[in-house]
Amino acid sequence: MGVTEESTEEVRRVLDALDQIEAMEDPVARARAVSELLKDQPGRNKRLRALRDDTVHRLREDGMSLRKIAAEVNTSLGTVQDILRGHSGTWSSRPRKESGNEGEPEE
């Protein structure tokens, strides 16, 4: 698996398109384009996150280690752990560890 040339190219195209919007000379046209993007982004982020999270769960069900999953989907070990625990909030909203669990391994 890993990062493929095809996925890298697709990401590059999206980033290039965003760069083109930022480089627009007409500030009003640029602001309109940015407004459109920002309006759409929360829903798109939710859908994209669900795609990634489904893949993480599938890889774990197939027996892949947490570190290998993190490498495969190009994210951190902590993010993989959060996905598998069902945590999607901020650091401050994370559930506190109960005392006595400090020495237990994460994986």
MOVEN-V799224 format. One record per residue. N is the residue number from 1. RES is the residue in one small letter. PHI is phi as a letter, one per 20 degrees, with the letter a starting at -180 (* if undefined). D_LAST is the distance of its C-alpha to the last C-alpha in whole Angstrom. Layout:
# MOVEN-V799224
n=<N;N>
res=<RES;RES>
phi=<PHI;PHI>
d_last=<D_LAST;D_LAST>
This chain:
# MOVEN-V799224
n=<1;2;3;4;5;6;7;8;9;10;11;12;13;14;15;16;17;18;19;20;21;22;23;24;25;26;27;28;29;30;31;32;33;34;35;36;37;38;39;40;41;42;43;44;45;46;47;48;49;50;51;52;53;54;55;56;57;58;59;60;61;62;63;64;65;66;67;68;69;70;71;72;73;74;75;76;77;78;79;80;81;82;83;84;85;86;87;88;89;90;91;92;93;94;95;96;97;98;99;100;101;102;103;104;105;106;107>
res=<m;g;v;t;e;e;s;t;e;e;v;r;r;v;l;d;a;l;d;q;i;e;a;m;e;d;p;v;a;r;a;r;a;v;s;e;l;l;k;d;q;p;g;r;n;k;r;l;r;a;l;r;d;d;t;v;h;r;l;r;e;d;g;m;s;l;r;k;i;a;a;e;v;n;t;s;l;g;t;v;q;d;i;l;r;g;h;s;g;t;w;s;s;r;p;r;k;e;s;g;n;e;g;e;p;e;e>
phi=<*;m;f;e;f;f;f;f;f;f;f;g;f;f;f;f;f;f;f;f;f;f;e;g;f;f;f;f;f;f;f;f;f;f;g;f;f;f;f;e;f;g;f;f;g;f;f;f;f;f;f;f;f;f;f;g;f;f;f;f;f;f;n;f;f;f;f;f;f;g;f;f;e;m;b;e;g;f;f;f;f;f;f;f;e;n;e;c;e;e;g;f;e;f;f;f;f;f;f;n;e;g;e;f;f;f;d>
d_last=<22;21;24;27;30;31;29;29;33;32;31;33;36;35;34;38;39;38;39;43;43;42;45;47;51;52;50;51;50;46;46;46;44;41;42;41;38;37;38;36;33;31;32;31;27;26;27;25;22;22;23;20;18;19;18;14;14;16;14;11;14;15;12;11;8;7;9;12;12;13;15;17;18;18;16;14;10;11;13;11;9;12;13;11;12;15;16;19;21;22;20;23;22;18;18;18;16;17;19;17;13;13;12;9;6;4;0>
